[in-house]
Amino acid sequence: MSEILNKVALSGIVTIDLEDLIPDRKESSLDIFDQLFQGLILREKDFRTWVKECEWSVYTEHNVAVYCSSDAVIPTWAYMLIASALRPYTENVFFAKPESLPALIAERALASVDALEYTDKRIVVKGCGNREISNHAYVLLTNRLVSTAKTVMFGEPCSTVPVYKQRK
C-alpha cells in the first residue's frame, strides 16, 4: 500500500490569512459634534473639561474613528487632545469617518508586511474566515505581493482563483 501524500503541503504554497494580520478589535466612532457650542464653535475651556471628565475606558482595545459630523472648523489640537486621552486605553485612534475605519485599520496592519519575505513564493490569500475583512485589505495585500511573489492566488490551497503570475 502506498503512502498518502499531502500534495498541498508539498507544493510550497504559502497561505496568508488576513485574519491573522489584522487584529480583531471592536470598532467605535466618536463624533465631537455634541461638544460644539450651538453646533458651530469649539470652546477650548469647555472642550478640555469634557476631555478630562469623559469615561475613555469604554474604548479599551477598540479601533476608534474620531471625527466631526458638522462642517464646523475644528482646530487640529482638539483631535490631538482626544488621541492623547485615548492612548492609555487604545493606540488605535484614527481621524476618520466611521465608514473609512476598516480601510484605515487594514492599511495600518498591512504596513508591516514585508513583501521581500514572499520573494518567488506561491501565495494563497485565504478567502473566507470567521470575520469580515474589507476588500481594501485584499487590494492592499495584493499590491504589496505582486512586486515579489511568483504567484498570488485567492481562496484555499485546494481550490484557488489565480490573481497574478510573475512574468518570466
GIURWO-V325670 format. One line per field, one symbol per residue. ss: DSSP state (~ for helix, > for strand, _ for the rest). A space follows every 10 residues. Layout:
ss: ???
//
This chain:
ss: ______~~~~ __>>>>_~~~ ~_____>>>> >~~~~_>___ >__~~~~~~~ ~~~__~~~~_ __>>>>>___ _____~~~~~ ~~~~~~____ __>>>__~~~ ~~~~~~~~~~ ____~~~~__ _>>>>>____ ____~~~~~~ ~~~~~_____ >>>>>>__>> >>>>>___
//
